[in-house]
Amino acid sequence: MTNSITDLIPIMYKGLDIVAREMVGFIPAVAKDASAEMVPMGTFINVPVVPANTTGNITPAAAPSEAGSQTIPYVQMAITKAKKSMIGWNGEQMKAYKANGTYEKTLANQFAQAIRALVNEVEADLSALSINASRAYGTANTDPFATAADMTDFSNIRKILEDNGAPMSDLHLVLGSGPIAQLRGKMSNLFKANEAGSDEVLKTGRLFDINGMAIHQSANINSPTIGNIVASVNNAGYAVGATDLTCTYTSGASVIGDVITIAGDTN
């Protein structure tokens, strides 16, 4: 006798479908303003950037000096996306799914997948902003932390943040799965309880703050495309702070986000 259990298969799978979520690291690492007062899409937000101040000698006088006026520059940000992730059911579909007991689980997973899609897009957009970084450290397409128990990669990354004037009380480091695996596998000083002061990394794999930086993991860190442009720079003198250099093009092409090094400048 041959039994057919086709109609029972949905019930057998009930509760087995667990929605996989990619690691999210940029979203918890950035400053957020989640107030109810939303900015309309396409409207610019002016974010003030207060310039550096100067000092001066104090001169006794009957009235205080009026010096100290500043022109406050700003950068513009805008809401450029308004996204949704749709879930649709009709009455007959709901009735059929409820009859075999899979409706609640299926609907819950649909919501989880919808949220996953929205979160991943936000994470990818934040990751793409890396092309605006002021400086870079390391070798492109090469995972850091490859040398066992060597914290140099941490210290040099933090050095850049310190040189840039980043607030030392709120540092974050977002890594992909490759560097995270290097940390867990090669940095014995992190998972040896007698050296790290905790066995948390050894037992759970959770990474605590290292060198004052909160460690995050993201699945949206992609290896950059590297340009192959060949060009020579006009060696004429440039003023300090100049952002335009005159080059003579030879071959190849540059890619947005390329790191450019200039002889005699370590930045």
C-alpha positions in Angstrom: 0.0 0.0 0.0 1.3 3.4 -0.9 0.6 6.3 1.4 0.5 9.9 0.2 1.5 12.5 2.8 1.8 15.5 0.5 -0.9 17.5 2.3 0.9 16.9 5.7 4.3 18.2 4.6 3.4 21.9 5.4 2.5 20.8 8.9 5.7 18.8 9.3 7.7 21.9 8.4 5.8 24.2 10.8 8.3 25.7 13.2 11.4 24.5 11.3 11.8 27.6 9.1 14.0 30.0 11.0 14.8 33.2 9.0 18.5 33.7 8.7 19.7 37.2 9.3 22.9 38.8 8.0 25.2 40.3 10.6 24.5 44.1 11.1 27.3 46.3 12.4 27.0 49.8 10.9 23.5 50.5 12.1 24.4 50.2 15.8 27.7 51.9 15.3 26.5 55.2 13.9 24.7 58.2 15.5 21.0 58.1 15.0 18.1 60.6 15.4 15.0 58.5 15.6 12.6 61.3 16.8 9.1 61.3 15.7 9.6 64.6 13.8 10.6 63.2 10.4 12.2 65.2 7.6 10.4 65.0 4.3 12.1 63.0 1.6 14.4 65.1 -0.6 14.6 67.9 2.0 18.1 68.9 3.0 19.2 69.0 6.7 22.0 71.5 7.5 24.4 70.0 10.0 26.6 72.7 11.6 30.3 72.1 11.6 31.9 74.5 14.1 35.4 75.5 13.0 38.5 75.5 15.2 39.0 78.6 17.4 42.0 80.7 18.2 43.5 82.2 21.3 44.5 85.7 22.2 46.0 87.7 25.0 43.8 89.2 27.6 44.0 93.0 27.7 42.5 94.8 30.7 39.8 97.3 29.5 36.6 99.0 30.6 34.6 97.0 28.2 35.1 93.4 27.0 36.5 92.8 23.5 33.9 92.0 20.8 36.3 89.6 19.0 35.3 86.0 18.7 32.7 86.2 15.9 32.6 83.1 13.7 31.0 82.1 10.5 29.6 78.6 11.1 29.8 76.3 8.0 27.7 73.3 7.5 27.3 70.1 5.6 24.0 69.0 4.0 22.3 65.7 4.5 19.1 64.6 2.9 16.5 61.8 3.2 16.8 60.2 -0.2 14.9 57.0 0.2 11.4 56.0 1.5 11.2 52.2 1.3 8.6 49.5 2.1 8.5 45.8 2.1 5.0 44.4 1.2 3.2 41.4 2.6 -0.1 40.4 1.0 -2.7 37.8 1.8 -6.3 37.3 0.7 -9.1 35.7 2.7 -9.0 32.4 0.9 -5.3 32.0 1.4 -5.5 32.7 5.1 -8.3 30.2 5.4 -6.3 27.5 3.6 -3.2 28.1 5.7 -5.1 28.2 8.9 -6.6 24.9 8.1 -3.2 23.1 8.0 -1.8 25.1 10.9 1.0 27.0 9.1 -0.5 30.5 8.9 0.9 32.0 12.0 4.5 30.7 11.5 4.5 31.7 7.8 3.2 35.2 8.5 5.8 35.7 11.3 8.6 34.6 8.9 7.2 36.9 6.2 7.5 39.9 8.6 11.0 38.8 9.6 12.0 38.6 5.9 10.5 42.0 5.3 12.4 43.6 8.2 15.5 41.8 7.1 15.3 43.3 3.6 14.8 46.9 4.9 17.6 46.5 7.5 20.0 45.1 4.9 19.4 48.1 2.6 20.2 50.5 5.4 23.3 48.6 6.3 24.5 48.5 2.7 24.0 52.2 2.3 26.0 53.0 5.4 28.8 50.6 4.3 28.9 52.4 0.9 29.8 55.6 2.7 33.3 54.2 3.3 34.5 55.8 0.1 34.3 59.2 1.9 36.8 58.1 4.5 39.6 60.7 5.0 42.4 58.1 5.4 43.0 54.4 5.1 45.1 51.8 6.8 46.2 48.3 5.7 46.3 46.5 2.4 43.3 46.4 0.1 41.6 43.0 -0.2 43.7 41.7 2.7 42.2 40.8 6.0 43.8 42.6 9.0 44.9 40.8 12.3 46.7 38.0 10.4 49.6 38.0 12.8 49.0 36.1 16.0 48.8 38.2 19.2 49.8 41.3 17.3 47.7 44.4 18.2 49.4 46.7 15.7 46.4 46.8 13.4 44.2 48.0 16.3 46.7 50.7 17.4 47.2 52.1 13.9 43.5 52.3 13.2 43.0 54.1 16.5 45.9 56.4 15.7 44.1 57.6 12.6 41.0 58.3 14.6 43.0 60.2 17.2 44.8 62.2 14.6 41.5 63.1 13.0 40.2 64.3 16.3 37.5 61.7 16.8 35.8 61.7 20.2 37.7 59.0 22.2 34.6 58.2 24.3 32.6 56.8 21.3 34.8 54.8 19.0 33.5 51.9 16.9 35.2 49.4 14.6 33.0 47.5 12.1 34.6 44.4 10.6 33.6 41.7 8.1 33.6 38.0 8.8 37.2 37.5 7.6 38.8 39.9 10.2 36.4 38.6 12.9 37.6 35.1 12.2 41.2 36.2 12.4 40.5 37.8 15.8 38.9 34.7 17.2 41.4 32.3 15.7 44.8 34.1 16.0 44.5 36.7 18.8 45.2 34.3 21.7 45.6 37.3 24.0 41.9 37.9 23.6 40.6 34.4 24.4 43.2 33.4 27.1 41.5 34.2 30.4 44.8 34.8 32.2 45.7 37.5 29.5 42.3 39.0 28.6 40.9 38.8 32.1 37.9 37.0 30.8 37.0 33.7 29.0 34.0 35.2 27.2 35.6 35.1 23.7 36.7 31.5 24.2 33.3 30.3 25.4 30.8 32.5 23.5 32.9 34.1 20.6 31.5 37.5 21.6 34.1 40.2 21.2 34.3 42.9 23.8 35.7 46.4 23.4 39.3 46.4 22.2 41.7 49.4 22.4 38.7 51.5 23.4 36.8 50.6 20.2 33.4 48.8 20.3 33.7 45.9 17.8 30.8 45.2 15.4 30.4 42.7 12.6 28.7 43.3 9.3 27.8 41.2 6.3 27.8 44.2 4.1 31.5 44.9 4.0 32.7 44.3 0.4 36.2 44.2 -0.9 36.8 47.4 -2.9 37.5 47.5 -6.6 41.0 48.9 -7.1 41.8 51.3 -9.9 44.9 50.9 -12.0 45.5 54.5 -13.2 49.0 55.5 -14.1 49.6 59.3 -13.8 52.4 61.7 -12.9 51.8 64.7 -10.6 53.0 68.1 -11.6 55.7 68.9 -9.0 54.9 72.6 -8.9 54.5 73.9 -5.3 51.1 73.7 -3.7 49.8 75.7 -0.8 49.1 73.9 2.4 45.6 72.6 2.4 45.3 72.5 -1.4 42.8 69.9 -2.7 43.5 70.1 -6.4 46.6 68.5 -8.0 47.6 68.8 -11.6 48.3 65.4 -13.1 49.5 64.0 -16.5 47.4 61.0 -17.4 49.2 57.9 -18.9 46.9 54.9 -18.7 44.3 53.0 -16.7 41.4 54.3 -14.7 40.7 55.4 -11.2 37.8 54.1 -9.1 35.8 56.1 -6.6 37.3 55.2 -3.2 40.8 54.6 -4.5 43.6 55.4 -2.0 46.1 57.8 -3.4 49.6 58.1 -1.9 52.0 60.9 -2.5 55.7 60.6 -2.0 56.8 62.3 1.1 53.3 62.3 2.7 52.4 59.4 5.0 48.7 60.1 5.0 
